[in-house]
Amino acid sequence: MTLTGLVYGEIYLNHDTGSGHPETAERLTAIIEALKEEQLLDKLLKIEPAPAEKDVLELCHDPYYIDSFKTAVENSHPFLHTPECPLSPATYEVALCAVGGVLKGIDRVMEGLVNNCFCAVRPPGHHAERSKAMGFCYFNNVAVAARYLQNQYALERILVIDWDVHHGNGTQNIFEDDPTVFYVSFHQDPLSCYPGTGWVQETGNGKGKGYTQNFPMAPYAGEKEYLEAIERVDKQMKDFKPQFILISAGFDAHKADPLAHIQLTRKGYGEFTRKIKRMAADHAEGRLVSVLEGGYNLKALGDSVKTHIQVLMEA
């Protein structure tokens, strides 16, 4: 059995999004309950989060944006930039710990204490741009993680695979000029799904041209289309040779999810995980950290994460 880490802390439950918002604390409690039911929780190395330092956040976010986020919470503003991103008294601290938790998971992998890690964090991050909150996201957890790997551990090539059903506009925006971070996104067609970005022709800019790859999926696409796409990515990685793989792991492409129309199942997420894990073994010494993004049907989310983690634990 592979030793797998789990980043989780009850602090993540303190970000209150209010009545009727899809991104709730119950998402994480559903995941933890699913892991308990399968008797997986005690088999994982528990990793406690800690707040990320401002200088680490500044690897991807404008200092003024970080300060304005903190000030908005202190002044009891109802939301940051958009009603999609509501604020509560704990939101800033929880967002710091979402980033910081992912960094702790990376440290445990780089130290060799675990082979891979799943980060059950909130709020999610892949829509957050350098100085803009959107799509339930405030800090871009995975983007900061990629820069942290490069700065803290001197890794040169990072692969970010984003399988959330919504395009990770923030992650793409942050890295689109950079050939050292290869960003791949599988998401529902931008014509029919938020945020309306992620077209095939968006492949990066300048030196980063060719290091962004988008796979917009037609509504009701399923495992076949996704598995064909990941095979294409696998072939490209023989040239890029990533030294670490980060997954923006949204589970809202599940057929039961209320916010989109893709037909993945828990079995499909398992197969997808297995292929990416093999890619990490081939190129990155197995180093893989998966970070929760979306997923809004609680039963489907718990079941899918459970299957995802079971595959991460496979020998």
C-alpha positions in Angstrom: 0.0 0.0 0.0 1.2 3.5 -0.9 1.4 5.9 2.0 -0.9 8.8 1.2 -1.3 12.0 3.1 -4.6 13.9 3.9 -4.5 17.6 4.5 -7.6 18.6 6.5 -8.4 20.8 9.5 -11.7 21.9 11.1 -10.7 25.5 10.4 -11.9 24.9 6.8 -15.5 24.6 8.1 -15.3 28.2 9.4 -15.7 29.9 6.0 -19.4 30.7 6.0 -20.8 31.3 2.5 -24.4 31.9 3.7 -27.7 30.3 2.8 -28.1 28.9 -0.7 -24.5 29.0 -1.7 -23.2 25.8 -3.3 -19.7 26.0 -1.8 -20.4 25.0 1.9 -18.6 23.4 4.8 -20.9 20.4 4.4 -18.8 19.5 1.3 -15.8 18.7 3.5 -17.8 16.9 6.2 -19.3 14.7 3.4 -15.8 13.8 2.3 -14.6 13.0 5.9 -17.7 10.9 6.6 -17.2 8.9 3.3 -13.6 8.2 4.3 -14.7 7.1 7.8 -17.3 4.8 6.4 -14.7 3.1 4.2 -12.3 2.9 7.2 -9.8 4.9 5.2 -9.2 7.8 7.5 -6.9 5.9 9.9 -4.8 4.7 7.0 -3.9 8.2 5.9 -1.1 10.4 7.3 -3.1 13.3 8.7 -1.5 16.7 7.9 -2.6 19.7 9.8 -2.8 23.0 7.9 -1.1 26.2 8.8 -1.6 29.7 7.3 0.5 30.6 4.3 2.9 33.5 4.7 2.2 36.7 2.7 5.6 36.5 0.8 4.5 33.0 -0.5 1.1 34.3 -1.6 3.0 37.1 -3.4 4.5 34.5 -5.7 1.2 34.6 -7.5 -0.9 37.4 -6.1 -0.6 41.2 -6.1 0.3 42.5 -2.6 -2.4 45.1 -2.8 -5.0 42.4 -3.6 -3.9 40.4 -0.5 -4.2 43.5 1.7 -7.5 44.5 0.3 -8.9 41.0 0.9 -7.8 41.2 4.6 -9.3 44.7 4.9 -12.6 43.7 3.3 -13.0 41.0 5.9 -12.0 43.2 8.8 -14.5 45.8 7.6 -17.3 43.2 7.3 -17.8 43.7 3.6 -20.4 41.2 2.3 -18.3 39.8 -0.5 -15.0 40.2 -2.4 -15.4 41.6 -5.9 -18.5 39.5 -6.6 -21.4 38.0 -4.7 -20.0 34.6 -5.8 -17.2 35.2 -3.2 -19.0 36.0 0.1 -17.1 37.0 3.1 -17.5 36.0 6.8 -15.3 36.9 9.8 -13.1 33.8 9.2 -12.8 33.8 5.4 -9.4 35.4 5.2 -7.8 33.2 7.8 -9.4 30.1 6.2 -8.2 31.1 2.8 -4.6 31.4 4.2 -4.9 27.9 5.6 -6.2 26.5 2.3 -3.0 27.6 0.6 -0.9 26.7 3.7 -2.4 23.3 3.9 -1.4 22.5 0.3 2.1 23.7 1.0 2.3 21.3 4.1 1.2 18.5 1.8 3.9 19.3 -0.6 6.5 19.4 2.2 5.5 15.9 3.3 5.9 14.6 -0.2 9.2 16.2 -0.8 10.4 15.0 2.6 9.5 11.4 1.6 7.0 11.0 4.4 4.2 10.2 1.9 4.2 9.3 -1.7 1.3 11.5 -2.6 -1.4 13.6 -0.9 -5.0 14.7 -1.1 -5.8 18.2 0.2 -9.4 18.5 1.5 -9.3 22.3 1.6 -11.7 25.1 1.1 -12.2 27.7 -0.3 -11.2 26.4 -3.7 -8.7 28.3 -5.8 -8.5 27.8 -9.5 -10.7 30.7 -10.6 -8.7 33.3 -8.5 -6.5 35.5 -10.7 -3.5 37.6 -9.5 -5.7 40.4 -8.2 -9.3 39.2 -8.6 -11.5 36.8 -6.7 -14.2 34.9 -8.6 -16.0 31.6 -8.8 -15.9 30.9 -5.1 -12.1 31.4 -5.1 -9.9 33.9 -3.3 -6.3 32.7 -3.4 -5.2 30.3 -6.1 -4.1 27.3 -4.0 -2.6 25.2 -6.8 -0.8 28.2 -8.5 0.9 29.2 -5.3 1.8 25.5 -4.7 3.5 25.4 -8.1 5.6 28.5 -7.5 6.4 27.2 -4.0 7.8 24.0 -5.5 10.0 26.0 -7.8 11.2 28.5 -5.1 11.5 26.2 -2.1 12.7 23.0 -3.8 14.3 24.3 -7.0 12.1 22.2 -9.2 12.1 23.4 -12.8 9.0 21.8 -14.4 5.6 21.5 -12.9 2.5 19.9 -14.5 -0.9 21.2 -13.3 -3.8 19.0 -14.4 -7.2 20.6 -13.8 -10.2 18.3 -14.1 -12.7 20.5 -12.5 -15.7 20.9 -14.8 -15.2 24.6 -14.9 -12.1 26.0 -16.6 -9.4 27.3 -14.3 -9.1 30.7 -15.7 -7.0 31.9 -12.8 -4.4 29.3 -13.1 -4.1 29.7 -16.8 -3.9 33.5 -16.4 -1.0 33.2 -13.9 1.1 30.8 -16.0 0.2 31.6 -19.6 3.6 33.3 -20.2 5.6 30.6 -18.4 7.2 27.5 -20.1 8.1 26.0 -16.7 4.5 25.3 -15.6 2.4 23.2 -18.1 -1.3 23.8 -17.5 -3.8 21.3 -18.8 -7.6 21.7 -18.2 -10.4 19.3 -18.9 -13.7 21.2 -18.6 -17.2 21.6 -20.1 -17.4 23.7 -23.3 -17.0 27.4 -22.5 -20.1 28.2 -24.5 -22.2 26.3 -22.0 -20.4 26.6 -18.7 -18.8 29.1 -16.4 -16.5 31.1 -16.7 -16.6 31.1 -20.5 -12.8 30.6 -21.0 -10.7 27.6 -21.9 -10.9 27.4 -25.7 -8.6 25.0 -27.6 -6.8 28.0 -29.2 -5.8 29.3 -25.8 -2.3 27.8 -25.7 -0.3 30.4 -23.8 1.6 33.5 -24.8 5.2 34.4 -25.6 7.7 31.9 -24.1 4.7 30.1 -22.6 3.2 29.3 -26.0 2.4 25.6 -26.2 2.4 25.2 -22.4 -1.3 25.7 -21.9 -3.6 23.0 -23.2 -7.4 23.1 -23.0 -9.8 20.2 -23.6 -13.3 21.7 -23.7 -15.8 18.9 -23.5 -19.2 18.9 -25.0 -22.1 18.7 -22.6 -22.8 15.0 -21.7 -19.3 13.9 -22.5 -18.1 11.0 -20.4 -15.2 8.7 -19.5 -14.4 7.8 -23.0 -13.7 11.4 -24.1 -11.8 12.2 -20.9 -9.6 9.1 -21.0 -8.7 9.8 -24.7 -7.7 13.3 -23.7 -5.4 12.2 -20.9 -3.7 9.8 -23.2 -2.8 12.7 -25.4 -1.4 14.6 -22.4 0.6 11.5 -21.4 2.4 11.5 -24.8 3.3 15.1 -24.5 4.8 14.6 -21.0 7.5 12.5 -22.6 9.0 15.7 -23.8 8.1 18.1 -20.9 9.2 15.6 -18.2 7.4 17.1 -15.2 9.2 16.9 -11.9 6.0 17.2 -9.8 2.3 16.9 -10.7 -0.4 19.0 -9.1 -4.1 18.1 -9.6 -6.9 20.7 -9.4 -9.3 18.0 -8.4 -12.9 19.3 -8.8 -15.5 16.5 -8.7 -18.2 18.6 -10.3 -17.9 16.7 -13.7 -19.8 13.9 -12.0 -23.1 13.1 -13.7 -25.0 13.9 -10.5 -23.5 17.4 -10.0 -26.0 20.3 -10.2 -23.7 22.9 -11.7 -22.7 21.3 -15.0 -23.6 18.6 -17.6 -20.7 16.1 -17.8 -21.2 12.4 -17.2 -18.3 11.2 -15.2 -18.7 8.6 -12.5 -16.7 7.6 -9.4 -15.2 4.8 -11.5 -14.1 7.3 -14.1 -12.4 9.5 -11.5 -10.6 6.3 -10.4 -9.4 5.6 -13.9 -8.3 9.2 -14.4 -6.4 9.2 -11.1 -4.7 5.9 -12.0 -3.4 7.3 -15.3 -2.1 10.5 -13.7 -0.5 8.6 -10.9 1.3 6.5 -13.6 2.4 9.6 -15.3 3.8 10.9 -12.0 5.7 7.5 -11.5 7.1 7.7 -15.1 8.4 11.3 -14.8 8.2 12.8 -11.3 9.4 10.0 -9.0 5.7 9.5 -8.1 5.4 13.0 -6.6 1.7 14.0 -6.8 -0.5 16.3 -4.7 -4.2 16.6 -5.4 -6.2 19.7 -4.2 -9.9 19.9 -3.9 -11.7 22.4 -6.1 -15.4 21.9 -6.9 -18.0 19.2 -6.4 -21.5 20.1 -5.2 -23.5 17.0 -4.9 -22.5 15.8 -1.5 -23.0 12.0 -2.1 -21.2 12.1 -5.4 -18.4 14.2 -4.0 -17.8 11.9 -1.0 -17.9 8.8 -3.2 -15.6 10.3 -5.8 -13.0 11.5 -3.4 -13.1 8.1 -1.6 -12.4 6.4 -4.9 -9.7 9.0 -5.8 -7.9 8.4 -2.5 -8.2 4.6 -2.8 -6.3 4.8 -6.1 -3.7 7.1 -4.6 -3.2 4.5 -2.0 -2.7 1.6 -4.4 0.8 0.1 -4.5 
